[in-house]
Amino acid sequence: MYPGMQQKKLMFWRYMFNGLAVGMAYALVAVGYSLVFGILRLINFSHGATYTFGAHVVLFFIGYQTNIWLALSASVLFTGILAVGTNKFALEPLRKKKSPPIASLITTIGVSYIIQNLLMVFMGSERKSFPNMLDIPKLDLSGLPITEPQFFLFTISFALFIILTLIVHKTSIGLAMRAVEQNTKAAHLMGINVNQVITFTFFLGGASAAIAGVLMAGYYQLVYPTMGFLIGMKAFTAAILGGIGVMHGAFAGGLIVGLAESFASGYIGGTYRDAFAFIILIIILIIKPTGLFGKKTITKV
Amino acid sequence: MKNTNQVIDNFFADISNSIRKNRIIFSVALLTVVAFIPALGLPSYILRIGVMIMIYAILALGLNIPTGYTGQVSIGHAGFFSIGAYTSAILVTQAGWSMLPAMVAAAAIAGIFGFLLGLPTLRVSGTYLSICTLGFAEIVRMAVLNWDTLTNGPMGIKNIPYPTVFGVEMTLRNYGAYYMILVMLVMTSVFVHLIINSKIGRAFRSIKEDELASMMMGVFTMKYKILSFVLSAIISGMAGAFYAHFMRYIDPNSFTFDTSILILSIVILGGMGTMRGMFLGAIILVSFPEALRFLEQYRFVFYGLVLVIMMRYRPQGLLGWRSKSPYEFPKGVDPDKIARGFNNSSSQNKMI
């Protein structure tokens, strides 16, 4: 009847699904920020570089005609080890010395420089095409305003997110993580090996970042060494928005940032897309620094 | 490692004590040496690095006010740098202003943005504030990138006229640019020195040490935190204006996150809360990529390594021992006398 109207509706749903798919990947990266921040009160600036590293490992293995699943597993493993190594060699000595928070912050920035530039040296700084690995199974999605890569990006990310949530909420190591987050000293007194928990947290963050990196690289079919910076900041926004240290906070935050970005680029103009995450970030920090689902902290004298 | 740190501290402290005794003579001597560098007939490439070092020293002096003295870590100072550069460049190229008023306008507009960025400090602190500043810098970058009519978007602004003072072009060739930035650096240093050793500066430092306690002592912390951002933004904006005219070309990529980190690294490497540290930090970190050209692509890896190692073994910065030196009473104040006075009065009170 109203073809123009139809078109508008279709576009709306397209933006919606694009936002959901990308937002879910943000949520996956946000988990890494959220978990680490919850335990160490530290913004891990090397997380974006970790994400980039994950995508590059897969690219490297695919270059040798490796099976995609093998490449993916290797990427998860190596990226997890990289994150754990960052913690062990760069951050743990600082904690032992009780350095000021700014020292850890600068250290993570330094680590991200190292990772990013080593990737540039060994893999090249140009934009490389990434195999489209999200359309392997064929689905009939004709008639729906969602594309296959979007569908798989969303479902795989969602499934992984559920797994992560289960790890944090249903396993004993997850229980230990939550205990350390609430009160490190008390957890230590209860016999929890705090360093082990921190190591595991970093591994989990690194692994989820690697998967998110591969998924996003597959979605945009592009890989380059600086790809992690913006995503990192957006995921961080998502983590803050939802409330840091809370799993469903990262989930909601990721989706909100993804949707806001998608709609903004659709209706306002694509060039302003990247600014929206930061505008949301500043507004949320000023209005409600604890985020949507965050816990209140009280400053004691 | 503690011993090494002590050795470094003692080494610098010895030098510094002898310097402190004749501080003015030393500063004048150093200034004379720096002023005569162009007379050596060095290639303009070296002079250009010298100018860049001084620009970054000014930026670091600016960032040092909120970060070093007031304890509000900002990782978005490229935002103010960018605002200053673009304001001046646009006013000169599009509105036909001359450079000096444009520079003042750039500093003023950066100051206004400094006020705006200072506002969140009322609500958030610590890491969250740092993130706010980062968000600010990124929004500035996006705005510059997308506001085509004003900033020419990703193409940048080309052919910005040379800095001119009273009709004289200040270029590298006639050493004008070098002396101009040197004068600006000296003025900034004197300004910062005066601020830091005034009531305002003491308020800043008390906020850094313990915000709650200083609030209880009657310091209007809200006002001073915002003021520290405004002062810092004004200085950065001014440096940005000079940068635009000196480089003659600016684009959004001149003011990225890396720039913010470079400025912060200078402050931290030199030693937060010291002024001499800013000069040393700027000399090291700005000449660093140039000096390490032989490392080629590895130099930024090396840069990252320096940050990591620095934070691990000497987080207070190269010249950062001063923050632990005992409090010096102002001239003419005898602490013993004051202590005696207190004792007397308290005993009198008891007697009554």
Interface residues (C-beta under 8 A of the other chain):
Chain A: R41 L42 I43 A90 P93 L94 K97 S99 P100 P101 I102 A103 S104 L105 I106 T107 I109 G110 V111 S112 Y113 I114 Q116 N117 L118 M120 V121 F229 M233 F236 T237 I240 G269 T271 Y272 D274 A275 F278 I279 L281 I282 L285 I286 P289 T299 V301
Chain B: V73 I75 L119 P120 R123 V124 G126 T127 Y128 S130 I131 C132 L134 G135 F136 E138 I139 M142 A143 L145 N146 L212 F257 I261 L264 S265 I268 Q297 Y298 F300 V301 Y303 G304 L305 V306 L307 V308 M310 M311 R312 P315
